[in-house]
Each structure stands twice: as structure tokens, then as C-alpha cells.
Amino acid sequence: MEAFSKLTTQLREGEYQAPDVLYWVKGEPLEIPKDLVICKDEMGEPTAIYSKMLWDLNPYRLSENPLTNLSFESLVESKDKEAYELVNEFKRLLVCLIYFAQAGRTGSLSSAVILSYFNELRKAARFCLSLKENELVGCLTLEELFTNKTYLAAFISTQTGTTFSKRFPAILNHLTVIGKDKVGFVPINPKALDFSDHDSKQTVIIPQRIYLSVIDNVLEDIDEFYKYKDRLSAFISEFKDRFYGTAHVTQKSLGVKDSANYRDDMRTAIKRHGLEGLLIDKYGVKKKAGLVLALAKIQYVMKTAIHLFTGMRFEEVNRARYKCHSTAVVSEMVRDEKGNILDEGQTIDLISTTTKFSGYKKSAAWFAPIEVVKVIEILQAITSGGAQALGVNPESCPLLLNCSFLNFLKNKKVKVYAHQKLNEPEWSKYLIITEADYAEMVASDEERDFSIEEEFQIGNVWPLASHQFRRSLAFYASNTGFVSLPSLKKQYKHLTNDMTRYYRRNFEKIKTIFGFYDAKEKKHVLPPEHMIFDFQMGIASNVASSIVFDLLETEEPLFGKTGGYIQKQKEGLRKGEVKIEEVRSETEKKVDSGELVYKKTLLGGCMKNGRCDSFMLGDFTSCLTCDDASIKLSKVEAEISNCESELEGYEKDSGEYQITLSELNRLTKFRDAKMIKSAALEEAVDE
């Protein structure tokens, strides 16, 4: 006898109660108890029971946004016997998917996927019921539908959309794998069916002109909102008083009898807090409903900014908490011999959570520019004020607090902001698709026929969507040549480089966004005042400092052919044969003339003068045998530890496991060989 309770793999420890275990005797038909509890809340109360007509899976929901309940009622409105039998069959298939389907890294389906499978199975059940009036067919069972190619093809022909083309074949495959003993039948192989009319399409790249326009508008809004953030927070906090901001007539009707006790109406309250430029002039706020809409519009732009600058997914931003960012130094401070700071690299980490490929909420960090810090502070100001109005600690709130509670006098709850099209900023209406924009879309995906997609036609407003920013960032970041594939992989939380390649594919077909099109030269060029030239002028000094401090002044021995050469130079410095000032001056000259280059790597440093394909592809172990590498054993040890930890998260027969294992073997072989050599040298010296 085997016991199954698959949803438990998704539960956050100690937060929710596990569902009932479902037992199955191998070789015998699966029997499902009518009182089987499929889902429980944190108090252990059932929210989904097999025999009931309404299932609520929200206690096991990973996202902050609630799911709609699974309702079987609409299928039995006729009260016919066939309808009830069809619902029982429907429930059985759904339980099989919930308890036995192997999916994702956790081995089970998420609540959101279960809901999507419910929707597709409901379509199939409705199709079965629709044939009841057909005297030649009659009401079909789901088994009859799924095991007859003719019936199934007829059903598929009635469906449209990419969701159906993804989910329905997945359902058929899951049921096949689960097996006849549990399901009761073996469905038709989806490969024998035609889903060609439902091909999915990759998220489009935002054309450069529109992309830059969005960046400009978002940055302007950030600067404007930032000026008002503190006043806005104080203003929102005033709404802990339910009479605040309402008309005096309304206050009187609600029980405020003495005019001396009247609170400020909305216009007076806004002016008292110095917010008329934002809330009245920009958004025309007159009542609480208008205030809620204005705050939602501000949050919309700020959420867009996070997508724009970090590439985070829709739900990853939604899961960000009030305290969600910190600073981290990604490169050590570099000083010259006089103590002056030459370089102080500092990057901002935007902390949120991701469930992609993991099936549970885990902490993850996204690198973000300084603009995102302003965005977070603006959103924190709104949430802080809202938390005071709600009487809760802001640290218990999401970064994007839903402010709709301001409209209600009772039942105020902490919810996540609802990202809706009606909250789009005014400037989005002017993102009109031009002929050049259309040409760029075609160039970015030549296999796709944009001419049949109405929303992308010339003259239409560009249909902004959060995932477009994610793919566009990968696309244009790769286009600049400044961002490597492994860096994108880390930022996007991808498990394989292939997925990152999918996001950035065709990037080489469009010129860089950092330049502009010169009509005379008929090509994209960089303006003479572009910051890249200042950056290039500072390279020689910075690289020279890195070579001196990172390689020559370290006490750690260096390995590799270049590392061995540098090791000899270090000996000269120690013996006083060479002065550090002379080394720096000579190094700067060689860097400036292009004779010498240097960049840090995972294993030490690289002095290769030219392109390194292995570096761009993330093959860091190639440094171990490279003539231009300088290897530090401490960094080799660190990467060995990383690889060992990473292996624990992969299945042994997976491609990721094999690749990581190969890297680990190369690292340990190098380490062991160098340690043996070092020991032999030390022994020779002692003798």
C-alpha cells in the first residue's frame, strides 16, 4: 500500500496544516473517500473536501494574490443524473492530478496550476454535457471523450488560446503517466492530436524608441513622487480617523453633530499637507475614491520601474515586503598610495522572494540601480502611512499595499496592490507604434507573423505588460555587450543558460540602445559626451590599481602561467629590487597602450588581451588551463564549496547535475595537484 500527500511539499513549515493522505493498493482501482480533506487552513479547518461542490485551495497558495475557488456547481444546474456523474468523474481526475502528478522541482502541482487544470477539465465537461441533445451521441463521459480521438479532436477544435494549448496536452500526459489503475483509463496521446492553431508566442521585445520613452517617463515620475513621499505618508496616516477627508455633510450624516468637531474635507486635507501639486493638479483627487485611484496609479508606475530596472517577475514584485532592500559592495574599495579613493563600487540588492522552479517561497536578491532605492522609499512611504491608518506594523505589510481600504469604514484588511490596466499612467497613451517600431519587432523575431496580431499594428498604443520589461532588459543588456550570460542567469534566477539564451535571442539584430541613429552616416553612433568615454579614460588607472592590489600585494600564492609570472614579480617587490611606484607607473602605461588588460574572475584574475568565449558562456573552469589566468587556491576552494552545495539541489540524472559535477571534478583535480606541488616544494626547501 502506498500513501500520497503531494501538496505537503509546498507548505511553509509550521504555517499550514497538511491535507489528508490518500492510500492506494498497487494493482487495484483507486478508491477515494468521500470525506477526503484536500486542503486545510492554518487552524486545521478543511477548506476543500472531496464530496463538496466548492474547493478553496488558497491556504496552499504561494502568491500573495488569492485564487478563485474551484466550483463544480455550474455543471449540475440541470440537476440531471448525467451531470452529477460527470462531476464525480471530474473530481476523480482532479484528485489524481493533485496527488499523483509529477511536476516541477517539488514533484507536485502548485495551487495555481491546479486551478488552471480545473478550468480546462471544466471546458471538457461542458463539452460532454453540450452533446446531450445530440441523439446520435448523447452526453459523453470524460473517459469516453479522452479515449476517443474523433470526440477529442472535435472538442479541441472548439477551443482557442495559448493557455489551452499548453495546459490540455499536459493534462493528458499527466493522466497517462499516473496510470490506468488510478485514473481508470488511458487517454489519447496528445501527439496524435492537432494543436497547431494554438501555438504559443514568446513575449515581444519593446522597440527601442518606446523602451527609452518608458524609461524617461518613469524616471521623471520617480523624481516627482520622491519629492512628496514624506508628506504623502503623513497624509495617508490621517485616515485612521474614518471621518477624515470626507465632506462635512457626510460627516454629519455619520454622527458628527457639532461643526467644531468636523475633520478636514478632502481638498482642505490635501492642501494642509502640501500635496495639491500631486493629488489635485496631477490626479484631480476630490474624494476618497479618487485618492485610492491616485495612489494605485503611483504604485503602478513604481511597480513598472522595478520590472524595468531589475527584470523581476510579476509575482516576485508582488511578494516584496516592506523591508526589502539592502546595500552590498560587489568590489572592494580601491585607493592609491596617498590613500585617495579611486573606485568604490556599490550595488543595491532588491530583496524579494521567488518560487519559480522551487515550489516554495525562498529569499532571493536582484541587483538594482540607485533609482530602485527611490522607488522602494516611495512605496514604503505609502505603505507606512497605510499601515498607521490600519493600525498595524508596516513591517508586516507588503511593499505594495492595497490602499482600497480607505474607501471602507469597516473590515479594513492588509492586501497586496492589484495591478490593473485602469491604473496605467497618462503618458502610456502616447506610446504609439510607428513603422520603425514595427520593423524592429519583425527583426527581433522573424519567424513570427506580427501582421495578424491586431495589438501590434502601426498606429496602435503599445500594449505594456510586466513580462515585456523582463525580456527587453535581457535583450538590450546583451545588446550592449557589457553583460555576460552568467550575469543574466543570476539576475533572472534561471537554472540553465539555455533559458537565458531564449530570453536574449536575436539581440544581435538590433543596434545598441545607448546610441542614436545618424541620418547622414546611416548608422547608430554614440554622442561625444556619452559617459562611456569618461569610463574608458578611467580604465587605465583602475585596471593598474587592480593589478597592483589584487595580484602583487596579496600574500596568497598565484598559480597558472600568468600567475606564475606575477609571482616572480612579487618576489622582486618583497626583496626591494622593484618599487611599487615604478610598477604602478609602468603598469598604467601598458594598460593605456593596450598591451596589458586585467579583469577579476571567479578563480582569480584574467590578463587575456581579446575576447574570451569561455568567459561569455560562463565556463569559468576553462581558466584552470588558460595561459592568461592567475589562479588563487582560496577562490578555487570557494567554488568547490559552491558546486558541492549546488549539486544537492539537482536530480542526479539531470543535465544541470552532470555539468556541475564536471566543474567540481576539474576544480578538485586542480586544487589537489597544486597542493601536492606546494607541499613538495616546501619539503625541498626544508631539506
N, C-alpha and C positions, 0 to 999 in steps of 0.2 A: 504494500500500500504506500502510495506517495502523497505527501501533503504539500499544498501550494498556497502561498500568501504573497504574491508578487508585489503588490503595491507597497509593502512594508519597506522595500529597498529605497523608496523615495522619501520616507518620513524623516524629518529633522528630529534628532534624538531628544526624547523627553517632551516633545511639543505636541504630538498627536498620538492617538491610540491606533493600534494595528487592526486591520479588518479580520474577519473570521477566516480560519484556514479551510480550504476546500480539499477533501480527500478523494483520491481516485485509485481504484484497484486495477492494476495493469491487465489488459486483455478483456476487461469488462466495460460496458457502456458507462459513461459518466452520469452520476446521479447528483443533482443539485438540490439541496434542501431549500424548501420554500422560505425558511426563516434565515437564510444565509445573509449575514451582515457584510456588505461590500465596502462600506465606509463608515467611520466613526469620527466624531469631533473630539476636541481636546479633553472633554469631560467623559468620553467613552459612550456618548449617546449616539445611536445609529442615525445616519443621515441617508443611507441607501440600503434598502432591504430588497432581496430578490423578488419577493411576491408583490411589492408595492409598485404603483404606477409612476412614481416620481423618485428619481435618484439625484442626490446632491453630492457631488464629488469635490466640492470646494475645500473641505478640510485637508485634502491631499494636493491642493493647487499650489504650484511653485511660484506663480506670478502673483503680483500684488493686486491685479485686476480680477474680479470674480468671474466665474464661468456661469453660463446659464444652466439650469437644471436639465437632466435628461427626463423628458416627459413622454410617456407612451400613450397618453390619453387620446391624442388626436387620431390614433389608429383604430380606436374602438368606439368612435362616436355612433356608428351604426348599431352597436350592441349585438352584432351578428356573432354566431359561434365561430365562423371562419376568422373573423377579426381577432378574437381573443386567442385562438390557436396560433395565429400569426405572431401576435405579441409575445406569447410564450416562447416561440421559436426564435424570435428576435432577441429576447432576453438571454436565451441559452447561448447564442452565438456571441453576444456581447460579453458574457461571463467568461467564455472560452478565451476570448481575446484579452480580457483583463488579467486572468490568472495564468494563462499558458503561453501567450505570445512572447517570443524572444525579440527584444528591440533595444537599440541604443546601447550605451555603455553600462547601464544598470541592469539590462536584461528584461526590462519591463516597460510598459507604455505609460506615458505621463497622462495626467487628467485631461489636458488639452487635446491630446491625440485621441484619447478615448471618446471625448465629445465629438471630434471630427469623424471618427468611425461610426459613432451613433448616428450622426446626420446622414452619412452615406448609406448605412443599412436601413434607415428610415425611408430614404428615397426608394430603395429596392422593395421595401414592404408596401409602400404606397402604390408602386407599380403593380405588385401582385394583386392588391385589392382592386385596382382600376380595371383588371381583366374579368372581374366578377360578372359584368354584364355581357361579356362575350360568350355566347352559348357554345362556341367551338372550343374554348379554352377553360373558362371558369376561373375562380380565384385560385391563384397558384400559391404553393408554399415556398418559403425561401430555399428549401432543399431542391425543389423542382426547378426554380429559377437558376440556382447556382450550378446545377449539374446538367443543364440542357443548353447547348451552345446557341441554338436558334433563339430561345427565350432571352438568354443573357445578351446576345447581340442586339436584340430589339430594345431591351432596357437601356443599354449603353447609348444607342442612337438617340434616346430622348434626353440625354444629359449633356451639359456644356461646362466649360471652365477647367482651369488647370488643377484646381483642388481635387476635383473628381478624378482626373487622370492620374493623380499621384496616390490618392487615398484608396480608391476602389481596387486597383490591382494589388496594393499592399494587403488589403483585407483578404483577398483570395489566396495570396501567398501564405499569409499567416494561418489561415484555416487549413491549408494543405499540410503545412509543417506540424500543426497541432495534432492532426491525425483523425482518422475516421472513428476511432474508439471514443474520443471525446466529443467531436463535432457531430458525428452521425452520418457524415457523407464526405466525399472528396470532390471539391469544386473544380470547374473547368480551369485549365491553365490559362492565366491572363495573356500569355504569349500567343495563344491561339485566337485572340480577340483583337479588334482594331480600335486602338485609342489614338489614331493619327490626328483626329480633329481636336485633340485636347493637349497638344504639345505645350510644355511649359516654356516660358521665356525668361532669360536672365534679366535681372534688374538693369535698367538703362543707365548709361553714363550721363550726368548732367553736362550739357555743352559748356565749353569754357566761358563764353560770354555770360551765360546765365549763372554759371557757377561763381564767377567773380562778382557778379551783381548781387548774388545772395550774400557772399562774404562781406561786401561793402555795406549792405543794408543791415546785416546782423551786427557788424562792428559798430555802426552808428547807433543802433538801438541799445547795445550794451553800454556805450558811453552815456547815453541819455538816461537809461534806467538807473545806472550806477549812482548818478547824482542824487537821486531821490530815495535810494534804498532805506536809509535810516528813518527818514520821515514816513516812508510808506509802512515800515514795520510798526512804528509807534501808532500810526493811524489805524491800521488793521486791529491792533490790540484793543482799541477802544470799543470794539464790537462785542466785548464780553458783556456789555450792557445792551440788552436786547432792544432798548428804545433808541439807542444811539444811531444817528443817521437817517431816522425815519421822519416823515413830515409831522408837524405838530398836530395836525388833525388826526393822523393815525395814532400818535402817542396818546391823545385824549381818549380815543375810542378803546385803547388798550388798557386804560386805567390811570393815566397820569392826569389828575384833575387840576392841580394847581399849575398855572403857567410858569410860575417861578421854578418849577422842577423840570420844565421842558429841557430835553437834551438838544444839542445842535442838530439841525436837519442836515441832509447830505451836503448841500452846497456850502453851508457855513462851516461844517466839519472839515471839508476838503481845503477851504481857504485857511482855516485856522492852522492846519498842518503844512501849509505852503505847497500843496500838491495840485493847484489849479492848472499849472502848465502841463502836467502829465495826465491827470484824470479828467479834467474838464476840456481843455483845449485839444488834447490828442484823442481822447476816447469819448468825450461827451457824456460823462457819468452824471446822472441825475438822481438815480435811485439805487437801492441795494442790488437789484438785478443787473443794472449797468456796471456796478462796481465788480461784481462777480465775473462778468464778461471781460472787463478790462484786465483784471488780474489773470484770467485764463489766457488772454492774448499775450500778455507779458511772458507768462510761463511757456507758451507755445514757442515764442522766439528764442527763449533761453534754452529750451529743450532742443530746438533745432541747432543752436550754437554748439551744444555738447556733441550731437551727432556729427556736425560739420567738422569739428576740430579733433575728435577722438576716434570716430568710426565705431562707436558703441552701438549695439543693437537696441531696438525699441524697448524691449523689456528690461535690458540691462540698465538703461537710464531710469526707467520707472522704479527699479529696485534700489536706486541710490538713496541712502539715508541722509538725515540732516547733517551729520558729521561724516563727510565722505571724501575729504581730500587731505593730503599731507605733502610736504616737500621732501625731495630726495636728491642728493648730489650724485650725479652719474659719472663725474670725473673730478679728480682731486684738484684742489686749488694749486695753481702754478705761480711761483714767484721768481723774480730774477735775483741776482746776487745781492742786490740792495734791499731786498725784501718787498719790492713793489709787486702788486698783484698783476700778473699778465693775463690770467684766464681763470674765471670762476664759473664753471658750468653748473647750472642748476636746472632741474626739470621738475615739473609738477606732476604728481600722481593723482589721478582721479579715481577714487576707490568706490567700487560698487560691488555687485555680485553677478556671477554668470552661472547659468545652469546648462548651457549648450554643451552637449557631449558628456555631461556628468550626471544629470538627472537629480541633482540636489543643489541647494544654494551653497556656494562656496565663495570666499573672498577673492577678488581679482583686482588688478590695478591697470589703468590705462594712462600712458603718458599723455600730457596735455599742455598746451601753451599757456602763458600767463593770462590770456583772455578768459580762459575757462575758470580761473580763480575768481575773476569778477562775476562771471555768470553764477557760480556757486554762491557767492556772497549775496547777490541779488535774490536768488531763490531762497537762501537761508533767511533773508530779511522778511520775505513774505511768509515763510513757514513759521518763523519765530513769532511774528505778530499774530498769525492764525492760531498758534499753539496757546498763546496767552488768552486769546478770545475763547478757546475751547477749554482752558483750564488744565492743560496737560504740559508735560515736559517736552520741549522741542526736539530733544534727542531721541524721543520715542516716535518721532514722526518721519515720514518720507521727505526727501528733499523737495519733491513736487507734491505739495499738499493741496488737495482739492478744496477750494475755497467756497464751494457751493453752500456750505453750512451757514454762510452769512445770510442766506435767504430764508432760513428757517429759525423759528423761535425755540423749537424743541428738537429732540433726537439729533443733537449735534454729534457727528462721528468723524474720526480720523480716516480719511480715504486718500487714495492716490489720484492726482490730477488726471482728468480724462482728455486725451489728445484728440481734438475734433477739428474737422475742416472749417467749421464756422469761426474758429479762433485764429485762422490764418491772418497774417499782418496785411495791411493795406498795400504795401509795396509788392506783395506776391502777385497782385492782379496785373502788374506791368511787366511780368516776365514772359513776354510774347515770343513764341518760336519763330525765328527768321529762316530764310533759305539756307544761310550759312550754318545755323544751328542744326538744321535737318541734315545737311551734308555731313556734319561731324557725327551725328548719331549713326548714319549709314556706315561711315568709316570705322566706327568703333565696333560694329557688329554687322559685317557684310552679308552674313548668312540669313539675317532677319529681314523680313519684308515689313518695313515701317509704313508703307503706303496703305496698308489695310488696317492700321491701328489709328482710330479716329483721334484719340487724345494727343497724339504726337504730330498732328498735321500743322503745316505752316499757318501762322495767324492765331493759333490757339494759345491759351495760357499754359505755361509749363506745369504739369501735374506733380508738384513736390511730394515726395514721400521719404520717410526717415531712412529707409534702406538704400536709397539712391546716394545719400551722403557717404555711407559706408563704402560702397563700391567705387564711387567717384574719388574718394580720398586715396584708396589703394591704387586706382588708375593713375591719378595725377602725381601722387607721391613717387610712383615707379617711373613716371614720365620725366621727372626732374633728374633722375639718376643719383639723387642724394640718399635714397632709402633702399636698403638691401632687402632681399626676400625674407631672410630670417627675422629682420626687424618688423616687417609687416606681419609675419606669422605670430610674433609675440604680442603685438598690439591688438591683433584681431582674434586672439585666442583660438587659432586654428591648430588642429592636431597634425596636419600634414602640409607640406609645401605645395602639394597639388591643389589643395583648396585655395591657397593664397594665389597661386598662378591663375586659377579660374577667375578670381576677383579682378586681377590686374591685366588679364589677357587683352591683346590688341593695343596696349598703351603706346607702343612704338609708332602707331599710325597717326598720332596727333602731336603737333608741336607743343613744347612746354608752355605751361600757363604763366610762367614768370616773364615771358617776353611779350612783344606786341607785333602785329603784322605791319611791315613796312611796304607800302604800295609800290614805291619806286624800286626797292630791292627785290620785291616779290618774295619775301621770306620773313620769318619771325626773327626778331633781333632783341637784344637786351638794351635798355636805355643806359646811357653813360653814367647816370647817377645811381644805378642799381646797387643795392647793398652787397651783392656778390663780389664786386670788385674790391670793396673795402675788406671783405672777408679774405680774398685772395692775397691782398697786400700784407695781411697779418699772419699768413700761413708760415712764412719762413721763421719768424721769431718763435711762434707757438710750437712748431714741429721741433725746432732746435732745442727748446726748453724740455719738450717731452723726451727727446733722445737723451739729453744730459741727465735729467732727474729720474726718468723711468728705467733707464738702462745702465748708465755709467755710475750713478751714485747708489744704486741698490747693492746691498750686501749679498743678495742671493745669487748663486752661480747661474750662468746662462748656458743653454745648450742649443744645438743646431749650428749650421755652418756660419751664418751671420752672427749668431750668439757667441760662438767660439772666438770670432774675430774681435767682437766687442769686449769679451772677457780679457783679451790681451791688452786692449786699450785701458781697461780698468786697472790692470796691474801697473801700467805706466803712471796713472794718476796717483795710485797709492804710494809709489816709490818717489813721487815728486819730479819725475822726469818730464811730465807734461802738466801745465797749469790749466785749471778749469776754465779761465777766461779765454785762453787760446783755443781750447776745444769748442767752446760756445761760438766764438767768432768764426772759426773755420767751418763749423757745422752749419751756421746760418748762411754762409756764402754758398756752400754746396747745395743746401735746400733751395736757396733763391735761384741758383743756376739750373736747378732740375736734376743735379747729379745724385741727390740724396732725398729720399722720402721716408716717412715713418707713420705708421698708424698702429694703435693698440688692437690686439686680438684677444680672443678668449684664452689663448695659451701663452700670451706674452706680447710680442711685437712683430711687425712686418715691415721690411725695408725694400719691398718689391717696387721697382720703378715701372709702372704699367698696370694694365688691367689684370685682375685675378678672378678668373671664372669660378674657382672653388669658393672664394670669399662671397661672391654674389649669390651662390647657390647654397650657402650655409654649411659647406663641407669643411668644418674647422679642423678636422683631424688631418687634412692634407698638409697643414703647417708642419706636422711632425717630420716630414721628409723634404720640406721645401728649403732650397738653398738660401732664401731670403728671410727665413724665420729666425726669431730669437725666442727660445722657449724657457719658461720658468716652471720648475717642478711643482711649486706651490699651486700654480694655476692648473697644471695637469691633474694634481690631486683633487682640486675643487671640482673639475669637470668629471672626474671619475665618480665622485660622490653624487654629482647631479645625475649622471647617467644611471647609477645604481638606483637612485630614488625614482627616476622616470620609468625604469623597467617595471617597477611594482605596479604602475598604473596601466600597463598594456597586457593584452592577452598574448600568450606565448606563440600562438600561430599567426599573429598579426604582422603586417609589414612594418609598422612602427617599432615593434619589439625587435625584429630582426635587424633593422637599421641601427637602432640604439645599441643593441648588443655588439654589433660590428664596431661601432665607435668606441665602446667600452673596452673591447679586446685590444684595439690599436693603442689606446691610451695606457692601459696597464702594461702592455708589452714594452712601450717606450719607457715608462717610468721604471720598470724593473731593470731594463737594460742599463739605463743611466745610473741607477742606484748601485748596481753591481760594479760599473765602471768607476764611479766615485769612490766606492769602498776599496777597490783595488789600488787606486791612486794614493789614497790615504795610507794604506798599508805599506806601499812602496816608499812613501815619504818617511814613515816611522822607522823603516829598516835603514 
